[in-house]
Amino acid sequence: MAASGEKKEVHADAQREYFRTRVGVFLQPIPDEILARTQKIAESAGLSESSQVLDVGTGTGALITHFLLLGVNDENITGVDLSDEMLKIARERYPKVKFLKADILDADTVIGKPDQFDAVFFNACFGNLFDQKMALQKTGALLRSGGCIIISHPLGKRFVKALHDSDPAIVPFFLPEKEQLEAWANELKLELSEFIDEEDFYLARLVK
Ligand SMILES: C[S@@+](CC[C@H](N)C(=O)[O-])C[C@H]1O[C@@H](n2cnc3c(N)ncnc32)[C@H](O)[C@@H]1O
């Protein structure tokens, strides 16, 4: 295995171990204020009943509740996560949703078929990735023309920076600045169509 492949696997193992011991945090009741923000995140992709949705780093499925509230058919939702413990809860909560245990950086081999999703969400996980641009490239290939990638955090960039400062091995990156996203979008043939960077809310939408 090439050196960067080995590092990617080491990083994925560290994520798995980190979240294995933290499932309880994600089982706590979510405050109404945060629920309103996650609803806004789900709404940002213009979903309908027939939308095909990929939820990256789905965890216990916090966003899935909102997709269902928007009328998305649960059989059209795919959740991907590295952690068995997170996926166990998500599967119990949403038995008709499809879940895959995988690293999103392997999306091309694990999910395969290109041009199949209307929306790909990275909520509260984009700073954790081993390679952010590669994640956009691989999930961009899975999008239909006109589909979108949403990168979001209901607590904003400042919160992700605090996570990075306390544990840079688990959160190696910040949430990207607008200029960085525009540069990636340009290279990957995507368009940055929305960018919100408020004190406690972050959302970027990239359209294919
Ligand atoms: C902070 S939790 C957020 C979960 C969920 N998106 C939410 O909004 O509550 C981050 C999740 O991303 C997952 N994750 C981290 N890196 C990943 C990767 N490369 N591929 C798939 N899942 C990943 C972790 O296992 C964890 O469950």
Ligand as a Chemical Component Dictionary entry (heavy atoms), coordinates in Angstrom:
data_LIG
# 
_chem_comp.id                   LIG 
_chem_comp.type                 NON-POLYMER 
_chem_comp.pdbx_formal_charge   0 
_chem_comp.three_letter_code    LIG 
# 
loop_
_chem_comp_atom.comp_id 
_chem_comp_atom.atom_id 
_chem_comp_atom.alt_atom_id 
_chem_comp_atom.type_symbol 
_chem_comp_atom.charge 
_chem_comp_atom.model_Cartn_x 
_chem_comp_atom.model_Cartn_y 
_chem_comp_atom.model_Cartn_z 
_chem_comp_atom.pdbx_ordinal 
LIG C1  C1  C 0  -19.486 14.390 14.610 1  
LIG S1  S1  S 1  -20.185 12.937 13.917 2  
LIG C2  C2  C 0  -21.527 13.674 13.022 3  
LIG C3  C3  C 0  -22.618 12.714 12.697 4  
LIG C4  C4  C 0  -23.805 13.284 11.939 5  
LIG N1  N1  N 0  -23.458 13.748 10.599 6  
LIG C5  C5  C 0  -24.499 14.373 12.711 7  
LIG O1  O1  O 0  -24.748 15.433 12.140 8  
LIG O2  O2  O -1 -24.806 14.157 13.883 9  
LIG C6  C6  C 0  -19.043 12.552 12.589 10 
LIG C7  C7  C 0  -19.265 11.193 11.972 11 
LIG O3  O3  O 0  -18.485 11.117 10.780 12 
LIG C8  C8  C 0  -17.976 9.792  10.663 13 
LIG N2  N2  N 0  -16.821 9.849  9.764  14 
LIG C9  C9  C 0  -15.642 10.481 9.982  15 
LIG N3  N3  N 0  -14.840 10.346 8.915  16 
LIG C10 C10 C 0  -15.510 9.598  8.000  17 
LIG C11 C11 C 0  -15.189 9.105  6.707  18 
LIG N4  N4  N 0  -14.008 9.343  6.143  19 
LIG N5  N5  N 0  -16.120 8.370  6.044  20 
LIG C12 C12 C 0  -17.317 8.104  6.622  21 
LIG N6  N6  N 0  -17.681 8.548  7.851  22 
LIG C13 C13 C 0  -16.782 9.282  8.536  23 
LIG C14 C14 C 0  -17.654 9.400  12.096 24 
LIG O4  O4  O 0  -17.568 7.997  12.255 25 
LIG C15 C15 C 0  -18.844 10.031 12.850 26 
LIG O5  O5  O 0  -19.910 9.127  12.999 27 
# 
loop_
_chem_comp_bond.comp_id 
_chem_comp_bond.atom_id_1 
_chem_comp_bond.atom_id_2 
_chem_comp_bond.value_order 
_chem_comp_bond.pdbx_ordinal 
LIG C1  S1  SING 1  
LIG S1  C2  SING 2  
LIG S1  C6  SING 3  
LIG C2  C3  SING 4  
LIG C3  C4  SING 5  
LIG C4  N1  SING 6  
LIG C4  C5  SING 7  
LIG C5  O1  DOUB 8  
LIG C5  O2  SING 9  
LIG C6  C7  SING 10 
LIG C7  O3  SING 11 
LIG C7  C15 SING 12 
LIG O3  C8  SING 13 
LIG C8  N2  SING 14 
LIG C8  C14 SING 15 
LIG N2  C9  SING 16 
LIG N2  C13 SING 17 
LIG C9  N3  DOUB 18 
LIG N3  C10 SING 19 
LIG C10 C11 SING 20 
LIG C10 C13 DOUB 21 
LIG C11 N4  SING 22 
LIG C11 N5  DOUB 23 
LIG N5  C12 SING 24 
LIG C12 N6  DOUB 25 
LIG N6  C13 SING 26 
LIG C14 O4  SING 27 
LIG C14 C15 SING 28 
LIG C15 O5  SING 29 
# 
